Amino acid sequence: MIQTMQQLSTIEDVRVQIQAARRQGKTIGFVPTMGFLHEGHLSLVKAAREKCDLVVMSIFVNPLQFGPNEDFERYPRDIERDSRMASEAGVDLLFTPTVEEMYPKPILTTVSVANVTTPLCGASRPGHFDGVSTVVLKLFSIVQPDYAFFGQKDAQQVAVVTQMVKDLSVPVEVVPCPIVREADGLAMSSRNVYLSAEERSQALILSQSLQQAAEWLAEGKPLAEIKERIEQMIAAKPLADIDYIQILGYPDLEPIEKETSGQDIIVALAVRFGKTRLIDNLIASVR
């Protein structure tokens, strides 16, 4: 018998259901999202479904993680479509709070994770990860999951949340899941809908340059040379406006002082095509 997905919009109602699941001894998997779902999100649901008894997804466009000139108001939203997709993917409980439900008054408490938030998106989006950490901890408090599933496309977010969970002894295991890509290689993102046909075509250079980076790493080329080559590839696209190209240690996101065989690294990209900022990355080891 297929159980119908519950869609709830209040913290109190979610807690009632979570407590009932706990009494039944169920393990709880959690997939936090901002909605406008795609196959990347659904792959997280699949991973949660395989590991947990109860799968909870949240859809909440969190204003705390958007800067004053960013796309909070125009961020794509379609709750009816998302609800249908979540149900078909096997979500048991869909939490869709309003901003007023999550933040009934201006919030006075925020969570700030040091070091791993400094480079990459943290440098170009000040305050972004404070907003992410705060809402994720709040959602963890509401849902109380055993496992939380995050896509590796935002590898810095995974590192930040993992660090927060470790430092604050939050009883949840963060489960990173692989990047899901379109057939042509473009990393799936809710923001891809913003791209014009030409912008989308040129944006393929992100995944193409990372594929090249993997080959160069396998050949043992120096990281500084790999970074320079990636920059040349992307800069050759006339619509590309590079925010950053960095190669750092992972998951600490520290600069690499000395290349050591077997060292885990991330090749991280953020590039704007028109008004759309895209991120992508490769996590690998130095040969």
N, C-alpha and C positions, 0 to 999 in steps of 0.2 A: 504494500500500500504506500503510495507516494504522499508524503506529508506536505500540506500547503504551506508556503512561505508566509511568515508573519512579517508585516511591515509596521514598525512602531516609530513614533516620533518624540516620545518623552523619555527622559532618563529613568524616571520611576518605573515605567512599564517595562523597559529593558531589564532593569534590575530584578523585577519580579520573575521574569522568564529565566534569567541567568541563575537565580537562586533555586528555581524549580529544577533546572538542568543539573545543578550541583548536587542537589539532594538525590538525584537519580544516578549520580556517579559518572556523569558524562564529561568527556574532555571537550574543551571549547577552543575552536580555532577562529581567529579574527583577521579579517581583511579590511583595513581602513582605506577608503578611497575618497576622491573628490568628485566621483561620478563621471558622467559621459563615458560609460564603460566601453572597453574594447577587449580584444582577445588577450592582451596582457593582463588585465584585471581578472579575466575568467580563468587564466592559467593559475592565478593565485588561489582562486576558489577551488580549482581541481586539486591543487596541492593540499589545501586545508581539508577537503572532502576525504582525501586518502588517509589523512593522519588523525582526524578528529571526529567525534560523534556529533557535535553541534557546530555548524558554520555560521558565524555572524559577520555580516558586512555592514560597514557604515558608509553613508554618502553624505559628505559635509564639505562644502566649499568654505574653508577656514579663513576668515578675514585677517587673522593675526599674522599669517605668513605671506601676505601680499604687501608690497611697498606702495607708497602713495601714487606712483606713476605706473603701476602694474595693472594686470588685466582682471582684477577681481570682478568688476561689474560685467564684463563681457565674457568671462570664463564660461565655456559651453555647459549648458544644463538641459537635461531632458529626463526628469524623474520617472515618467511613465515608461519610457523605453528602457531605462536602467532597471526599473523594478521587474519588468518582464524578462530581461536578460539575466538578472540575478536569480530569479526563480528557476528559469530553465537550466542555469548552471549548477543548481543544487544548494543555493543559500537557504538556510533555515530561518534566519532572523535578519531582517534588513532594518537598520537604524537610520532614519532620515530626519535628524533634528533641524530645527530652524536656528538661525544665529541667536535669536532671543532665548531659545531653550538652552543653548550651550553657554551663552554669555548674557544672562538677564540684566547684569549691571556691568559697567566697565571693569575689566579684569585687573586686579591689583597684584596678582601673583603670576610670575612667568618662570619658565625653566630655561636656563642658559647653560649649554655645554661648551666648554672651552676647547681650544686647539683644533679638534677635527672640524669645527665650524669656520675656522679662519680662512683657509684657501678656497679655491674653486668658486662655487655659487655663494659661499659665505662672504667672499670679498666683493662680489658685484651686487649682492642682494642683502645689504645689512639688515639684521633683525629677522631675516627669513627663518633661520633655523631655531631661533627662540620661539617663533610662532609654531613651527612644526613640533618641537619638543613639548611645548605646553599643551597643544591639542592632543598629541599622541598619549601623553601621560594621563590627561583627563579621560580620553577614550579607554585607556587601559583600566583606569579606576572604575569606569562605568561597566565595561564588558567583563573585566577580570578573566582574560583568556589564559589558557595554558600556552598557546602558541600564537604568534602574530606573523603574518606573511607579507613580505615587502618585495617589490620588484627591484632587481639589481640595476635597472636603467638609471635610477637615482641612487648610485652607489654611495654618495656622500650621506644621503638621508639614512641609508642602512647603517653606515658607520656611526652616525650621530645617535640614532635610536638605540643601537647596540651598546654604545658607551653609556648613555643615560640609564638604561636598564641595569647595566653592571654596577654603575656608581651608586644608584639609589636602591639597589637590591629589589627591583621590581620582579615579582615571581612570574615572569613570562619568558619564553624562549623565542627569540627573533629568528625567523626562518627566511633567509634570502632566496629568491627564486630567479631563474635566468631571464635575461632580456628576451622579449618576444618581438619578432620583426615582421614587417610586411614581406611579401614575396620578393620584392626588389631590394630588401635589406634595410629599409628605413625603420628605425626603432619605433614601435607603436607608442603613441602619445595622444592624449585628448586634444592637445593643441595642434595636431597635424591638420585639423579641419580648417585652420586659419590660412594655410598655405595656398597660394595660387598654383596653377599647373606648372609654371616655369620655376617658381620657388621650390616646389616639391621635387621637381626633376633635379635641380641643382643641389638640394639637400641630401641627395644620395651620396654625395662626396664624404659625408660623415662616416657612414658605415664602410665605404670603400677605403677611406684612409686608415680606418682601424684594422681592416683586413690586411692592408699593406703593412701596418705596424706589427701585426702578429708574425708576418713573414720575416720582417727585418729583425724582430726579436729572436726568432728561430735561427737566423743567420749570425746572431751575436753582434749586431751593429750597436754602437754606443747610443745610449739614451738621448744624449744631446743631439746627435745626428738624426735620430728617428723623429724627435720633436720638430726639428727644422724641416725635415722632408714633409711631415704632415702639414705644417703651416704653409708650405709652398703649394701643396695640393689643394688645400681649402681656399687659400687666397686667390688661386687662379679662377675661381668661380666668381663672376662679377657681382652676384647678388649676396654673396657671403660677407657678413660683418662679424669678425671673430671677437668673441668675448674673452675666452681663454683656451689655451691648449697647454695642458700640464701633464707631466709624468711624476708621480709621487709614490711613496711607499703606501701600501694598503694592508690593513684598514686604518693605520694611524694618520695617514695623509701628511706625513712629514717629508720635507725635501730629502732627496737621496744624495748623501754626501759622497758615498763610495758605492759603486755598483758591485754587488756580490751575487755570485751564482746561487740560484734558488730563491732569491729575494722576491717577495710578492709585491707587485706594483699595479698601479692603475694609470692607464692612458685616458685622460678625461678631456672632453670637448664641450664647449658651449658656443654656439654660433647663431647669429640672427639672420634670418632670411625674410626681408621685409620687416614687419612688426613682430614676427614670430621667433621666439628664442627656443632653440632646440638643444638638448643635451644628449650625449651618448658616451660610451666608455668601453674600454677593454681592460679586464683584469687578467693578469698573466704573471709569469715568473721570469726573472732575468736568467738567460742561459749562461 
